[in-house]
Each structure stands twice: as structure tokens, then as C-alpha cells.
Amino acid sequence: MDLAAHLLDLETQLHRQDVRADGIALRRLIAEDFFEFGVSGTVWTREAVIEALRGEAFSMREVSDFRLTLLADDVALVTYRGHRVATPHRPSSDSLRSSIWRLREGRWQMQFHQGTPLL
């Protein structure tokens, strides 16, 4: 599997309900020193994300325009357009997304994520 396909798979695992509800799976995918600039403007840590996702009203997500930029042999930037499907609890939304993934001890983990809303 090429790196772009592998990172797309890892990124979209984080969009799945079963992974979002599983703290062990999230800790495997998200680096200990992770932080996120959320669509809401909130700055999130790994533990805050894991706690928030535990009680989340899940919405399906779709990815398009996925791109990989290799920043170093062990650091990759991925960017894409995200779409959150509407549910009875939340309207649909579109955003631009970026994540930095870092290879540590033979495993890629998300180091940073940012969501920018498209209005």
C-alpha cells in the first residue's frame, strides 16, 4: 500500500463510529502530544478529544480531494475536504481539513489536526 492510501485509511478510521467510541483505538492513532484547532475554534488535546467522542452524537463523514505532502521521511501533511452528513441532532457541514502525521516506532500517528468551516 502506498503512503497516501495508508494515511487516507488511518485518517478515515478516525471518522468511523466504532473507532471514535474506542479509547484504545484512538490512543493508537493519535499521538500523546497531539493537539487540534477545531472548527469551533476550540484547541483540543488527545485526552479531551477522546473524552468528547465518548458521548458524541455520531454523524457519518465523507472525504474528497485528499492530498498528501511529505514534509520529511517521517512527517506527512494530509489535506482534504470533509463533509459531515446531517442527522436529527446536527445539520450537515463542510470543512477543509488538514492533519500532520508522524512516523514513530514504525507506526504513523496523528500529531496535529485542523478543521476550517466552509460557510
The first five atom37 places (N, CA, C, CB, O) and aatype in JSON, in Angstrom:
{
  "aatype": [12, 3, 10, 0, 0, 8, 10, 10, 3, 10, 6, 16, 5, 10, 8, 1, 5, 3, 19, 1, 0, 3, 7, 9, 0, 10, 1, 1, 10, 9, 0, 6, 3, 13, 13, 6, 13, 7, 19, 15, 7, 16, 19, 17, 16, 1, 6, 0, 19, 9, 6, 0, 10, 1, 7, 6, 0, 13, 15, 12, 1, 6, 19, 15, 3, 13, 1, 10, 16, 10, 10, 0, 3, 3, 19, 0, 10, 19, 16, 18, 1, 7, 8, 1, 19, 0, 16, 14, 8, 1, 14, 15, 15, 3, 15, 10, 1, 15, 15, 9, 17, 1, 10, 1, 6, 7, 1, 17, 5, 12, 5, 13, 8, 5, 7, 16, 14, 10, 10],
  "atom_mask": [
    [1, 1, 1, 1, 1],
    [1, 1, 1, 1, 1],
    [1, 1, 1, 1, 1],
    [1, 1, 1, 1, 1],
    [1, 1, 1, 1, 1],
    [1, 1, 1, 1, 1],
    [1, 1, 1, 1, 1],
    [1, 1, 1, 1, 1],
    [1, 1, 1, 1, 1],
    [1, 1, 1, 1, 1],
    [1, 1, 1, 1, 1],
    [1, 1, 1, 1, 1],
    [1, 1, 1, 1, 1],
    [1, 1, 1, 1, 1],
    [1, 1, 1, 1, 1],
    [1, 1, 1, 1, 1],
    [1, 1, 1, 1, 1],
    [1, 1, 1, 1, 1],
    [1, 1, 1, 1, 1],
    [1, 1, 1, 1, 1],
    [1, 1, 1, 1, 1],
    [1, 1, 1, 1, 1],
    [1, 1, 1, 0, 1],
    [1, 1, 1, 1, 1],
    [1, 1, 1, 1, 1],
    [1, 1, 1, 1, 1],
    [1, 1, 1, 1, 1],
    [1, 1, 1, 1, 1],
    [1, 1, 1, 1, 1],
    [1, 1, 1, 1, 1],
    [1, 1, 1, 1, 1],
    [1, 1, 1, 1, 1],
    [1, 1, 1, 1, 1],
    [1, 1, 1, 1, 1],
    [1, 1, 1, 1, 1],
    [1, 1, 1, 1, 1],
    [1, 1, 1, 1, 1],
    [1, 1, 1, 0, 1],
    [1, 1, 1, 1, 1],
    [1, 1, 1, 1, 1],
    [1, 1, 1, 0, 1],
    [1, 1, 1, 1, 1],
    [1, 1, 1, 1, 1],
    [1, 1, 1, 1, 1],
    [1, 1, 1, 1, 1],
    [1, 1, 1, 1, 1],
    [1, 1, 1, 1, 1],
    [1, 1, 1, 1, 1],
    [1, 1, 1, 1, 1],
    [1, 1, 1, 1, 1],
    [1, 1, 1, 1, 1],
    [1, 1, 1, 1, 1],
    [1, 1, 1, 1, 1],
    [1, 1, 1, 1, 1],
    [1, 1, 1, 0, 1],
    [1, 1, 1, 1, 1],
    [1, 1, 1, 1, 1],
    [1, 1, 1, 1, 1],
    [1, 1, 1, 1, 1],
    [1, 1, 1, 1, 1],
    [1, 1, 1, 1, 1],
    [1, 1, 1, 1, 1],
    [1, 1, 1, 1, 1],
    [1, 1, 1, 1, 1],
    [1, 1, 1, 1, 1],
    [1, 1, 1, 1, 1],
    [1, 1, 1, 1, 1],
    [1, 1, 1, 1, 1],
    [1, 1, 1, 1, 1],
    [1, 1, 1, 1, 1],
    [1, 1, 1, 1, 1],
    [1, 1, 1, 1, 1],
    [1, 1, 1, 1, 1],
    [1, 1, 1, 1, 1],
    [1, 1, 1, 1, 1],
    [1, 1, 1, 1, 1],
    [1, 1, 1, 1, 1],
    [1, 1, 1, 1, 1],
    [1, 1, 1, 1, 1],
    [1, 1, 1, 1, 1],
    [1, 1, 1, 1, 1],
    [1, 1, 1, 0, 1],
    [1, 1, 1, 1, 1],
    [1, 1, 1, 1, 1],
    [1, 1, 1, 1, 1],
    [1, 1, 1, 1, 1],
    [1, 1, 1, 1, 1],
    [1, 1, 1, 1, 1],
    [1, 1, 1, 1, 1],
    [1, 1, 1, 1, 1],
    [1, 1, 1, 1, 1],
    [1, 1, 1, 1, 1],
    [1, 1, 1, 1, 1],
    [1, 1, 1, 1, 1],
    [1, 1, 1, 1, 1],
    [1, 1, 1, 1, 1],
    [1, 1, 1, 1, 1],
    [1, 1, 1, 1, 1],
    [1, 1, 1, 1, 1],
    [1, 1, 1, 1, 1],
    [1, 1, 1, 1, 1],
    [1, 1, 1, 1, 1],
    [1, 1, 1, 1, 1],
    [1, 1, 1, 1, 1],
    [1, 1, 1, 1, 1],
    [1, 1, 1, 0, 1],
    [1, 1, 1, 1, 1],
    [1, 1, 1, 1, 1],
    [1, 1, 1, 1, 1],
    [1, 1, 1, 1, 1],
    [1, 1, 1, 1, 1],
    [1, 1, 1, 1, 1],
    [1, 1, 1, 1, 1],
    [1, 1, 1, 1, 1],
    [1, 1, 1, 0, 1],
    [1, 1, 1, 1, 1],
    [1, 1, 1, 1, 1],
    [1, 1, 1, 1, 1],
    [1, 1, 1, 1, 1]
  ],
  "atom_positions": [
    [[0.86, -1.18, 0.0], [0.0, 0.0, 0.0], [0.9, 1.24, 0.0], [-0.98, 0.0, 1.24], [1.86, 1.31, 0.77]],
    [[0.6, 2.2, -0.85], [1.41, 3.42, -0.87], [1.04, 4.31, 0.33], [1.21, 4.2, -2.2], [0.01, 4.1, 0.97]],
    [[1.89, 5.28, 0.61], [1.71, 6.1, 1.82], [0.42, 6.9, 1.78], [2.89, 7.05, 1.98], [-0.27, 6.99, 2.8]],
    [[0.07, 7.47, 0.63], [-1.18, 8.24, 0.55], [-2.39, 7.37, 0.89], [-1.36, 8.85, -0.86], [-3.27, 7.79, 1.64]],
    [[-2.43, 6.17, 0.35], [-3.55, 5.26, 0.64], [-3.55, 4.85, 2.11], [-3.46, 4.0, -0.26], [-4.61, 4.76, 2.73]],
    [[-2.36, 4.62, 2.67], [-2.27, 4.23, 4.08], [-2.76, 5.35, 4.99], [-0.82, 3.86, 4.43], [-3.53, 5.11, 5.93]],
    [[-2.32, 6.59, 4.72], [-2.74, 7.71, 5.57], [-4.22, 8.05, 5.38], [-1.89, 8.94, 5.28], [-4.89, 8.47, 6.32]],
    [[-4.73, 7.88, 4.17], [-6.18, 8.05, 3.95], [-6.94, 7.03, 4.79], [-6.54, 7.89, 2.44], [-7.96, 7.36, 5.4]],
    [[-6.46, 5.8, 4.82], [-7.1, 4.76, 5.63], [-7.07, 5.14, 7.12], [-6.42, 3.4, 5.41], [-8.08, 5.04, 7.8]],
    [[-5.91, 5.57, 7.61], [-5.81, 5.95, 9.02], [-6.71, 7.15, 9.34], [-4.35, 6.29, 9.38], [-7.41, 7.16, 10.35]],
    [[-6.68, 8.15, 8.46], [-7.5, 9.36, 8.67], [-8.99, 8.99, 8.73], [-7.25, 10.39, 7.53], [-9.71, 9.46, 9.61]],
    [[-9.43, 8.16, 7.8], [-10.85, 7.83, 7.76], [-11.25, 6.83, 8.84], [-11.22, 7.27, 6.4], [-12.43, 6.71, 9.16]],
    [[-10.29, 6.11, 9.42], [-10.62, 5.3, 10.6], [-11.15, 6.21, 11.7], [-9.38, 4.51, 11.09], [-12.05, 5.83, 12.45]],
    [[-10.58, 7.41, 11.8], [-11.0, 8.36, 12.82], [-12.39, 8.93, 12.56], [-10.0, 9.49, 12.9], [-12.93, 9.64, 13.41]],
    [[-12.97, 8.63, 11.41], [-14.33, 9.08, 11.07], [-15.36, 8.0, 11.38], [-14.41, 9.46, 9.59], [-16.56, 8.26, 11.32]],
    [[-14.91, 6.81, 11.71], [-15.83, 5.69, 11.94], [-16.35, 5.69, 13.38], [-15.13, 4.34, 11.63], [-15.61, 5.98, 14.32]],
    [[-17.61, 5.36, 13.53], [-18.24, 5.36, 14.85], [-17.56, 4.38, 15.81], [-19.72, 5.02, 14.73], [-17.36, 4.71, 16.98]],
    [[-17.22, 3.18, 15.34], [-16.61, 2.19, 16.23], [-15.25, 2.65, 16.74], [-16.47, 0.84, 15.5], [-14.9, 2.38, 17.89]],
    [[-14.47, 3.33, 15.92], [-13.16, 3.83, 16.34], [-13.32, 5.04, 17.26], [-12.3, 4.2, 15.12], [-12.63, 5.15, 18.27]],
    [[-14.23, 5.94, 16.91], [-14.44, 7.16, 17.72], [-14.88, 6.82, 19.14], [-15.49, 8.06, 17.05], [-14.62, 7.59, 20.07]],
    [[-15.54, 5.69, 19.33], [-16.03, 5.28, 20.65], [-15.02, 4.42, 21.41], [-17.34, 4.52, 20.49], [-15.3, 4.01, 22.54]],
    [[-13.86, 4.14, 20.82], [-12.89, 3.21, 21.39], [-11.62, 3.96, 21.79], [-12.56, 2.07, 20.38], [-10.78, 4.27, 20.94]],
    [[-11.47, 4.24, 23.08], [-10.32, 4.97, 23.58], [-8.99, 4.32, 23.25], [0.0, 0.0, 0.0], [-8.01, 5.02, 22.98]],
    [[-8.93, 3.0, 23.26], [-7.69, 2.29, 22.94], [-7.32, 2.5, 21.48], [-7.82, 0.78, 23.25], [-6.16, 2.77, 21.16]],
    [[-8.29, 2.38, 20.58], [-8.04, 2.61, 19.15], [-7.61, 4.05, 18.91], [-9.3, 2.27, 18.32], [-6.71, 4.31, 18.11]],
    [[-8.26, 4.99, 19.59], [-7.91, 6.4, 19.41], [-6.49, 6.69, 19.9], [-8.9, 7.29, 20.16], [-5.76, 7.44, 19.26]],
    [[-6.09, 6.09, 21.02], [-4.74, 6.3, 21.53], [-3.68, 5.7, 20.6], [-4.6, 5.7, 22.93], [-2.55, 6.16, 20.57]],
    [[-4.05, 4.68, 19.85], [-3.14, 4.08, 18.87], [-2.95, 5.01, 17.68], [-3.69, 2.71, 18.4], [-1.85, 5.1, 17.12]],
    [[-4.01, 5.71, 17.29], [-3.97, 6.56, 16.1], [-3.5, 7.99, 16.39], [-5.33, 6.6, 15.48], [-2.95, 8.65, 15.51]],
    [[-3.73, 8.47, 17.6], [-3.46, 9.87, 17.94], [-2.25, 9.94, 18.88], [-4.71, 10.53, 18.6], [-2.22, 9.26, 19.91]],
    [[-1.27, 10.76, 18.52], [-0.05, 10.9, 19.31], [-0.35, 11.49, 20.69], [0.96, 11.78, 18.57], [-1.31, 12.24, 20.86]],
    [[0.48, 11.14, 21.65], [0.29, 11.61, 23.02], [0.32, 13.13, 23.1], [1.36, 11.02, 23.93], [-0.43, 13.72, 23.88]],
    [[1.17, 13.78, 22.29], [1.29, 15.24, 22.33], [0.46, 15.92, 21.22], [2.76, 15.65, 22.19], [0.75, 17.05, 20.82]],
    [[-0.55, 15.22, 20.74], [-1.47, 15.73, 19.73], [-2.19, 16.99, 20.21], [-2.5, 14.66, 19.35], [-2.46, 17.15, 21.4]],
    [[-2.48, 17.88, 19.26], [-3.43, 18.95, 19.52], [-4.18, 19.27, 18.23], [-2.71, 20.22, 20.06], [-3.72, 18.97, 17.13]],
    [[-5.35, 19.87, 18.39], [-6.24, 20.18, 17.27], [-6.79, 21.58, 17.43], [-7.39, 19.15, 17.16], [-7.14, 22.0, 18.54]],
    [[-6.87, 22.29, 16.31], [-7.64, 23.53, 16.23], [-8.97, 23.14, 15.61], [-6.88, 24.66, 15.4], [-9.05, 22.92, 14.4]],
    [[-10.01, 23.06, 16.42], [-11.3, 22.59, 15.96], [-12.05, 23.63, 15.14], [0.0, 0.0, 0.0], [-11.74, 24.82, 15.17]],
    [[-13.05, 23.14, 14.4], [-13.9, 24.01, 13.59], [-14.52, 25.11, 14.46], [-15.01, 23.2, 12.89], [-14.74, 26.23, 13.99]],
    [[-14.81, 24.78, 15.71], [-15.43, 25.74, 16.64], [-14.46, 26.78, 17.17], [-16.05, 25.0, 17.8], [-14.87, 27.75, 17.8]],
    [[-13.15, 26.59, 16.92], [-12.14, 27.47, 17.48], [-11.54, 26.93, 18.76], [0.0, 0.0, 0.0], [-10.61, 27.52, 19.3]],
    [[-12.05, 25.81, 19.26], [-11.52, 25.18, 20.46], [-10.18, 24.51, 20.15], [-12.53, 24.15, 21.02], [-10.01, 23.91, 19.09]],
    [[-9.23, 24.61, 21.09], [-7.98, 23.87, 20.99], [-8.15, 22.6, 21.82], [-6.75, 24.73, 21.49], [-8.45, 22.66, 23.02]],
    [[-7.95, 21.45, 21.17], [-8.18, 20.15, 21.79], [-6.86, 19.41, 22.02], [-9.12, 19.31, 20.92], [-5.95, 19.5, 21.2]],
    [[-6.77, 18.68, 23.13], [-5.68, 17.75, 23.38], [-6.17, 16.34, 23.07], [-5.16, 17.85, 24.86], [-7.37, 16.13, 22.85]],
    [[-5.27, 15.39, 23.05], [-5.68, 14.0, 22.78], [-6.73, 13.53, 23.79], [-4.46, 13.06, 22.82], [-7.76, 13.0, 23.4]],
    [[-6.47, 13.73, 25.07], [-7.41, 13.24, 26.08], [-8.75, 13.96, 26.02], [-6.81, 13.4, 27.47], [-9.79, 13.34, 26.26]],
    [[-8.75, 15.25, 25.7], [-10.01, 15.98, 25.57], [-10.81, 15.46, 24.38], [-9.74, 17.48, 25.41], [-12.04, 15.36, 24.47]],
    [[-10.15, 15.14, 23.29], [-10.82, 14.58, 22.12], [-11.43, 13.22, 22.46], [-9.84, 14.44, 20.93], [-12.59, 12.96, 22.15]],
    [[-10.65, 12.37, 23.1], [-11.14, 11.03, 23.47], [-12.36, 11.14, 24.37], [-10.03, 10.21, 24.17], [-13.34, 10.42, 24.18]],
    [[-12.31, 12.03, 25.34], [-13.45, 12.21, 26.26], [-14.67, 12.75, 25.51], [-13.07, 13.17, 27.41], [-15.79, 12.28, 25.73]],
    [[-14.47, 13.73, 24.64], [-15.6, 14.32, 23.91], [-16.25, 13.31, 22.97], [-15.13, 15.53, 23.11], [-17.47, 13.3, 22.82]],
    [[-15.44, 12.47, 22.34], [-16.0, 11.5, 21.4], [-16.78, 10.39, 22.1], [-14.89, 10.89, 20.56], [-17.64, 9.75, 21.5]],
    [[-16.48, 10.17, 23.37], [-17.18, 9.12, 24.13], [-18.68, 9.38, 24.16], [-16.64, 9.05, 25.57], [-19.46, 8.43, 24.1]],
    [[-19.11, 10.65, 24.25], [-20.53, 10.96, 24.32], [-21.08, 11.59, 23.06], [0.0, 0.0, 0.0], [-22.15, 12.21, 23.08]],
    [[-20.36, 11.44, 21.96], [-20.72, 12.1, 20.71], [-22.01, 11.55, 20.1], [-19.59, 11.97, 19.72], [-22.25, 10.34, 20.12]],
    [[-22.83, 12.44, 19.55], [-23.94, 12.04, 18.68], [-23.32, 11.88, 17.29], [-25.15, 13.11, 18.68], [-23.04, 12.88, 16.62]],
    [[-23.1, 10.65, 16.86], [-22.31, 10.36, 15.66], [-22.99, 10.84, 14.38], [-22.05, 8.88, 15.56], [-24.21, 10.76, 14.23]],
    [[-22.16, 11.35, 13.47], [-22.58, 11.72, 12.12], [-21.61, 11.08, 11.14], [-22.64, 13.28, 11.93], [-20.4, 11.1, 11.36]],
    [[-22.13, 10.52, 10.06], [-21.27, 9.98, 9.0], [-20.46, 11.11, 8.39], [-22.12, 9.26, 7.91], [-20.91, 12.25, 8.34]],
    [[-19.25, 10.78, 7.93], [-18.37, 11.75, 7.3], [-17.89, 11.22, 5.96], [-17.18, 12.08, 8.2], [-17.75, 10.02, 5.75]],
    [[-17.64, 12.16, 5.05], [-17.14, 11.83, 3.72], [-15.91, 12.67, 3.44], [-18.23, 12.05, 2.63], [-15.81, 13.81, 3.88]],
    [[-14.97, 12.1, 2.7], [-13.71, 12.76, 2.37], [-13.61, 12.89, 0.86], [-12.49, 11.98, 2.95], [-13.91, 11.95, 0.13]],
    [[-13.18, 14.06, 0.4], [-12.88, 14.25, -1.03], [-11.63, 15.12, -1.15], [-14.1, 14.89, -1.79], [-11.22, 15.77, -0.18]],
    [[-11.06, 15.15, -2.33], [-9.87, 15.97, -2.62], [-8.72, 15.7, -1.66], [-10.24, 17.44, -2.58], [-8.04, 16.63, -1.22]],
    [[-8.51, 14.43, -1.33], [-7.44, 14.04, -0.4], [-6.08, 14.23, -1.07], [-7.61, 12.57, 0.07], [-5.85, 13.78, -2.19]],
    [[-5.17, 14.9, -0.36], [-3.82, 15.14, -0.88], [-2.79, 14.87, 0.21], [-3.67, 16.59, -1.42], [-3.04, 15.13, 1.39]],
    [[-1.66, 14.36, -0.2], [-0.53, 14.09, 0.7], [0.64, 14.96, 0.28], [-0.14, 12.59, 0.68], [0.98, 15.04, -0.9]],
    [[1.27, 15.61, 1.27], [2.53, 16.32, 1.07], [3.51, 15.76, 2.09], [2.36, 17.89, 1.22], [3.29, 15.88, 3.29]],
    [[4.58, 15.15, 1.62], [5.6, 14.6, 2.52], [6.5, 15.75, 2.95], [6.42, 13.46, 1.82], [7.16, 16.37, 2.12]],
    [[6.54, 16.03, 4.25], [7.35, 17.13, 4.79], [8.75, 16.67, 5.17], [6.66, 17.74, 6.01], [9.69, 17.46, 5.14]],
    [[8.9, 15.41, 5.52], [10.17, 14.75, 5.83], [9.89, 13.26, 5.69], [10.71, 15.12, 7.3], [8.75, 12.85, 5.46]],
    [[10.93, 12.44, 5.81], [10.71, 10.99, 5.66], [9.7, 10.45, 6.67], [12.03, 10.25, 5.82], [9.02, 9.46, 6.41]],
    [[9.61, 11.11, 7.83], [8.74, 10.62, 8.9], [7.63, 11.6, 9.28], [9.57, 10.31, 10.11], [7.03, 11.47, 10.34]],
    [[7.37, 12.59, 8.41], [6.32, 13.59, 8.7], [5.54, 13.87, 7.42], [6.95, 14.91, 9.27], [6.12, 14.18, 6.38]],
    [[4.22, 13.76, 7.51], [3.36, 13.96, 6.34], [2.21, 14.89, 6.68], [2.83, 12.61, 5.81], [1.63, 14.82, 7.76]],
    [[1.89, 15.75, 5.73], [0.72, 16.62, 5.81], [-0.33, 16.06, 4.88], [1.06, 18.1, 5.45], [-0.06, 15.82, 3.71]],
    [[-1.55, 15.85, 5.4], [-2.66, 15.47, 4.53], [-3.71, 16.57, 4.6], [-3.28, 14.08, 4.94], [-3.96, 17.14, 5.66]],
    [[-4.3, 16.85, 3.46], [-5.37, 17.85, 3.38], [-6.53, 17.25, 2.61], [-4.87, 19.17, 2.72], [-6.34, 16.41, 1.73]],
    [[-7.74, 17.7, 2.94], [-8.92, 17.2, 2.24], [-10.12, 18.06, 2.56], [-9.2, 15.74, 2.61], [-10.1, 18.89, 3.47]],
    [[-11.16, 17.84, 1.8], [-12.46, 18.46, 2.06], [-13.29, 17.42, 2.81], [-13.17, 18.93, 0.71], [-13.41, 16.27, 2.39]],
    [[-13.87, 17.85, 3.93], [-14.7, 16.96, 4.72], [-16.17, 17.37, 4.63], [0.0, 0.0, 0.0], [-16.5, 18.56, 4.56]],
    [[-17.03, 16.37, 4.64], [-18.47, 16.62, 4.67], [-19.06, 15.78, 5.8], [-19.16, 16.28, 3.29], [-18.87, 14.56, 5.84]],
    [[-19.77, 16.44, 6.71], [-20.49, 15.74, 7.77], [-21.95, 15.66, 7.36], [-20.34, 16.46, 9.16], [-22.58, 16.68, 7.08]],
    [[-22.48, 14.46, 7.32], [-23.85, 14.2, 6.91], [-24.81, 14.66, 8.02], [-24.06, 12.7, 6.58], [-24.52, 14.47, 9.2]],
    [[-25.92, 15.25, 7.64], [-26.92, 15.73, 8.61], [-27.52, 14.56, 9.39], [-28.04, 16.51, 7.89], [-27.68, 13.45, 8.87]],
    [[-27.84, 14.83, 10.64], [-28.56, 13.88, 11.5], [-29.68, 14.67, 12.17], [-27.59, 13.19, 12.57], [-29.75, 15.89, 12.03]],
    [[-30.57, 13.98, 12.9], [-31.59, 14.72, 13.63], [-31.0, 15.68, 14.68], [-32.54, 13.74, 14.32], [-31.66, 16.64, 15.09]],
    [[-29.74, 15.43, 15.1], [-29.1, 16.23, 16.14], [-28.28, 17.4, 15.58], [-28.22, 15.36, 16.98], [-28.08, 18.4, 16.27]],
    [[-27.79, 17.28, 14.32], [-26.88, 18.28, 13.76], [-27.11, 18.44, 12.26], [-25.42, 17.89, 14.03], [-27.4, 17.47, 11.56]],
    [[-26.98, 19.68, 11.77], [-27.1, 19.88, 10.32], [-25.83, 19.39, 9.62], [-27.34, 21.38, 9.99], [-24.8, 19.16, 10.27]],
    [[-25.91, 19.22, 8.32], [-24.71, 18.85, 7.57], [-23.74, 20.03, 7.58], [-25.07, 18.44, 6.1], [-24.14, 21.17, 7.81]],
    [[-22.48, 19.73, 7.34], [-21.49, 20.81, 7.27], [-20.33, 20.37, 6.38], [-20.98, 21.2, 8.69], [-20.08, 19.18, 6.21]],
    [[-19.65, 21.36, 5.83], [-18.48, 21.12, 5.01], [-17.3, 21.88, 5.61], [-18.73, 21.56, 3.53], [-17.48, 22.96, 6.17]],
    [[-16.12, 21.31, 5.49], [-14.93, 21.94, 6.04], [-13.7, 21.54, 5.24], [-14.75, 21.57, 7.52], [-13.7, 20.52, 4.55]],
    [[-12.68, 22.34, 5.36], [-11.35, 21.98, 4.87], [-10.61, 21.4, 6.06], [-10.59, 23.21, 4.24], [-10.68, 21.94, 7.16]],
    [[-9.91, 20.3, 5.85], [-9.25, 19.59, 6.94], [-7.77, 19.42, 6.62], [-9.91, 18.22, 7.18], [-7.39, 19.22, 5.47]],
    [[-6.94, 19.5, 7.65], [-5.52, 19.21, 7.5], [-5.05, 18.46, 8.74], [-4.69, 20.51, 7.28], [-5.46, 18.75, 9.86]],
    [[-4.17, 17.49, 8.49], [-3.6, 16.71, 9.58], [-2.11, 16.52, 9.31], [-4.31, 15.33, 9.73], [-1.69, 16.36, 8.17]],
    [[-1.34, 16.54, 10.39], [0.07, 16.18, 10.3], [0.21, 14.82, 10.97], [1.01, 17.26, 10.97], [-0.18, 14.63, 12.12]],
    [[0.77, 13.88, 10.22], [1.03, 12.53, 10.7], [2.53, 12.34, 10.85], [0.43, 11.45, 9.73], [3.31, 12.8, 10.01]],
    [[2.94, 11.67, 11.93], [4.36, 11.44, 12.19], [4.6, 9.95, 12.4], [4.84, 12.25, 13.43], [3.83, 9.28, 13.09]],
    [[5.66, 9.46, 11.81], [6.05, 8.05, 11.95], [6.89, 7.91, 13.21], [6.83, 7.53, 10.7], [7.97, 8.49, 13.32]],
    [[6.38, 7.15, 14.17], [7.08, 6.91, 15.43], [7.07, 5.43, 15.72], [6.43, 7.71, 16.6], [6.02, 4.79, 15.72]],
    [[8.25, 4.88, 15.96], [8.39, 3.46, 16.31], [7.65, 2.58, 15.32], [7.87, 3.21, 17.72], [6.98, 1.62, 15.71]],
    [[7.78, 2.91, 14.03], [7.19, 2.09, 12.97], [5.71, 2.28, 12.75], [0.0, 0.0, 0.0], [5.1, 1.54, 11.97]],
    [[5.09, 3.26, 13.42], [3.64, 3.47, 13.31], [3.34, 4.95, 13.08], [2.91, 2.96, 14.58], [3.87, 5.82, 13.77]],
    [[2.47, 5.21, 12.11], [2.04, 6.59, 11.85], [0.98, 6.98, 12.87], [1.49, 6.74, 10.4], [0.04, 6.23, 13.13]],
    [[1.15, 8.17, 13.47], [0.17, 8.72, 14.4], [-0.11, 10.17, 14.04], [0.67, 8.61, 15.88], [0.76, 10.9, 13.57]],
    [[-1.36, 10.58, 14.27], [-1.74, 11.97, 14.03], [-1.14, 12.85, 15.12], [-3.28, 12.12, 13.97], [-1.33, 12.6, 16.31]],
    [[-0.42, 13.88, 14.69], [0.23, 14.82, 15.58], [-0.6, 16.1, 15.76], [1.62, 15.17, 15.06], [-0.64, 16.69, 16.84]],
    [[-1.25, 16.51, 14.67], [-1.98, 17.77, 14.64], [-3.15, 17.65, 13.67], [-1.05, 18.95, 14.24], [-3.06, 16.95, 12.66]],
    [[-4.25, 18.34, 13.99], [-5.4, 18.39, 13.07], [-6.03, 19.76, 13.15], [-6.44, 17.28, 13.42], [-6.06, 20.38, 14.22]],
    [[-6.55, 20.23, 12.03], [-7.29, 21.49, 11.99], [-8.47, 21.36, 11.06], [-6.38, 22.65, 11.55], [-8.37, 20.8, 9.97]],
    [[-9.6, 21.89, 11.5], [-10.79, 21.98, 10.67], [-11.17, 23.43, 10.44], [0.0, 0.0, 0.0], [-11.24, 24.22, 11.38]],
    [[-11.39, 23.79, 9.19], [-11.8, 25.15, 8.85], [-13.18, 25.08, 8.19], [-10.75, 25.84, 7.9], [-13.31, 24.46, 7.13]],
    [[-14.2, 25.68, 8.78], [-15.55, 25.55, 8.23], [-15.67, 26.27, 6.87], [-16.58, 26.12, 9.22], [-15.07, 27.32, 6.64]],
    [[-16.46, 25.68, 6.0], [-16.83, 26.3, 4.74], [-18.27, 26.76, 4.9], [-16.65, 25.32, 3.51], [-19.16, 25.95, 5.12]],
    [[-18.49, 28.03, 4.79], [-19.83, 28.57, 5.01], [-20.56, 28.82, 3.72], [-19.77, 29.85, 5.81], [-21.7, 29.27, 3.73]]
  ]
}
